[in-house]
Amino acid sequence: MVKFVNKNSEGTITGVDIHGRIEAFDQSVRSVESRLRAVERRLSYKAGGNGGEQGALKGYDIHDEIEALTGQIAILVRSVDEIKNTGKVNVLTEIERRISKLENVNKITIGKIKVPLELSGLIAALVLLVTGYLVFANEWGIIRSSYYPISIGIIFGAVVIAKFVMTNRETG
């Protein structure tokens, strides 16, 4: 179920449940349709059983009721269409906002230019370069010590936290 959350002028959050409203209108339409079917059954019963002037008068009253119910159905159908269109517009704006947020997650701004940056890949490359240098320099004592892998783990943990903060920041 999709729920749209909007902030009003007081800053409180109000929820608009589009599917619930559509469901209510759908139930109203079904109710009107069942009443219309009942009227049609009465009309067919009376047309078959009664003849003459009295049947014609009752048939006329039933036609007025049928026209009224048909008008109510048309109003409900228009209301449902309007709510569906409003819901589609709200969903589209929410999706566009999320897409733009996801596009800007891995970008840093240098001046006026947005530069894509994959932070975890950059840090992993840096760790590999340092490890390669330590192997080349024959510094196996540093690599074998417990401080080196612990520091790599802390660095990667910091990168994950930084990416989480960058993903969830508000872009205004």
ABEGO torsion letter per residue (X at the ends): XBBBBBBBAAGBBBBBBAAAAAAAAAAAAAAAAAAAAAAAAAAAAAAAABBEAAAAAAAAAAAAAAAAAAAAAAAAAAAAAAAAAAAAAAAAAAAAAAAAAAAAAABBBBEABBBBBBAAAAAAAAAAAAAAAAAAAGBAAAAABAAAAAAAAAAAAAAAAAAAAAAABBBX
